[in-house]
Amino acid sequence: MFQSAKTGEPVENGRHGFDDVVAEAHIKNFRWHDLRHTFASRLRMKGAPLEDIADLLRHKSLWMTRRYAHLGPNKLTPVQTTLRLVALKLLCSNHFRGVAQW
C-alpha cells in the first residue's frame, strides 16, 4: 500500500515515520490504531460485510471485527417493522372490540 520514497518498493510496515509525522504536525492523542478504526468504521457504515473488513484488517477472527457491527445496516429493521404492525393491529382490534360492546 505504501512505497518507499528511496527505492519505490512496497514498505512492509506502513507505520514507518508515522509517529514522527504526527509529532511534527502537533497532533495530540492520535495513534496508528485510530486510522484502522476509522477505516473499518467507514467501510461498515457503507454496508461492507464484517467478513470482508476482518480480511482487510487481517483479523484472525470476527470477534475483533464485531465491534463495528452496530455501524452497519440493521438486518432486523424489516422484522421490527412487521412486529410493530402486528402489535398495532392487535391493540386496535382489542380496543375497537371493547368499544363495540358498549
N, C-alpha and C positions, 0 to 999 in steps of 0.2 A: 504494500500500500504506500509506503514511504520510500523515497530513493535517496541514496547518499549524494550530497552535493559534490563530493570529490570524485567518486567512482561511477555514479549513475546506477549502481547495483541496488537491489532492494535492501532496505535496512530491516534487520530481523527484530530489533527492539525499537518500536515506534516511540518509546519514552525517551530515547536519547536526546538530551538537550531540553526536554520539556520543563523540568524544574527551573533551569536557568532562564528560559523564556518567560515563564510565569513570574519569576522574581524581577526580571528586567522590566516587565510591564506593571510592576507594583500591584499585582493581583493577590489578594489575601484569601485564605481559606478555599483554595481551588486545587483539586487533586486530579490525577490522571483518571481515577475511577469516575469522577464526575462526568467526563466525556463519554465513558462507556454507558453510564446510566442514562444520559441524555439520548444517546444513540438508540438504546433499547426502548426507552420510553416513547420516542417519536415513531419508531417502527411499529410498536404495538398500537399506538393511537391511530395509525393509518391502517390497522387491521392485519398486520403481519402475524402469522401463526407463531405461537410460543416455540414450537419445534425449530422453526427457521431462525428465530432470534437466538436460541440456545446454540445452534450450529455456528452462527456468525460470531458469537461471543466465546465460542469454544468451551461452553459449559459442559461438564461431563454428565450432568443430569438436569432434568427440568425443574428440580427443586429450587435451584438458584434463579432460574428464569421466571418462576411463578410470581415473583414479587412484582412483575409488570402486568400480570393478568388483569388486574382491575382497570387498567387503562384501555383495554381493548373493547371491541364490540361485545355487548351482552347478549349471549345466545338465548337467554331466558326471557328477554323482553316480550316476544310474541306469546309465550306461555303465561307470563304475568298479566298481559292484556286480556287473554282469554279468561283467566281466573277472575279478574275484576268484573268482566261482563257477566259471568255466571253468578257471581255474588250479587251483583246489582239486580239481575233478573229474579233471583231468589228473594231478595229484600223487597222488591217491588211486588212480586206475586203474593208474598205474605202480607204486605201492607194493604194491598187492594182487596185481598180475600177478607181481611178483618173489616175493611170499610164496607164491603158488600153485605156483611152480616148485620150492620146497623140498620 
